[in-house]
Amino acid sequence: MTFREIEFGSDDFRQECELRNEVLRVPSGLSLYDENIEEEKQQIHFGLFNACNDLLACAIAAPLSTTEVKIRQVAVRPEFQGKGIGRLLIRDTEQDLALRGFAHLVLHVRMTAVGFYTKLDYGSVDDEFVELGIPHIRMGKNIQPSKDCSVGPSVCEI
């Protein structure tokens, strides 16, 4: 698998939108295509791709300041969930963001995913709240560049 940044408006971005819609919106009776995603031009999009250039997982980083970023819209293809793909995506996303100078990550985590992020050393920041009709909790984590990876995120094999 290859981790890389996704350019807004590209073919990879179209795959990202399809995956986000399928995994994050349709199950709630919503559509990503009903939303204005133009503001996402200013955000950093990441993906994990297989050898055929198919997107397996994605995440968006929305800078809040020069040192803080919000991770949002994390999605993994249903057939790859529970196989470590999400963990690889988050690990490489954290490393990329740390190399860009970000030191703190925040997320609005669906309550069903709290265990996943807790295993990745994220801690709860606030009480539960509802977003898009779904219970969430705000979580956060401090990051720094890995001593093992000074050149950037890895190419992962599973």
ZIMOQUI-V827911 format. One record per backbone hydrogen bond with DSSP energy under -0.5 kcal/mol. CO is the residue of the C=O (numbers start at 1). NH is the residue of the N-H. Records with the same first field share a line. If there is no record, write none. Layout:
CO->NH / NH
//
This chain:
1->156
2->49
4->47
6->45
7->10
10->14
11->15
12->16
13->17
14->18
15->19
16->20
17->21
18->22
19->23
20->24 / 25
21->25 / 26
25->28 / 30
26->29
31->34
32->35
35->37
37->40
38->41
39->42
40->43
43->45
44->61
45->6
46->59
47->4
48->56 / 57
49->2
50->53
54->50
56->77
57->48
58->75
59->46
60->62 / 72
61->44 / 63
62->70
67->103 / 104
68->64 / 65
69->71 / 106
70->62
71->108
72->60
75->58
77->80 / 81
78->81
80->83 / 85
84->88
85->89
86->90
87->91
88->92
89->93
90->94
91->95
92->96
93->97
94->98
95->99
96->100
97->102
98->101
103->143
104->69
105->141
106->71
107->109 / 139
109->137
110->113
111->114
113->117
114->118
115->119
116->120
117->122
118->121
123->140
129->136
131->134
134->131
135->111
136->129
137->109
138->125 / 126
139->107
140->123
141->105
146->149
154->3 / 156
//
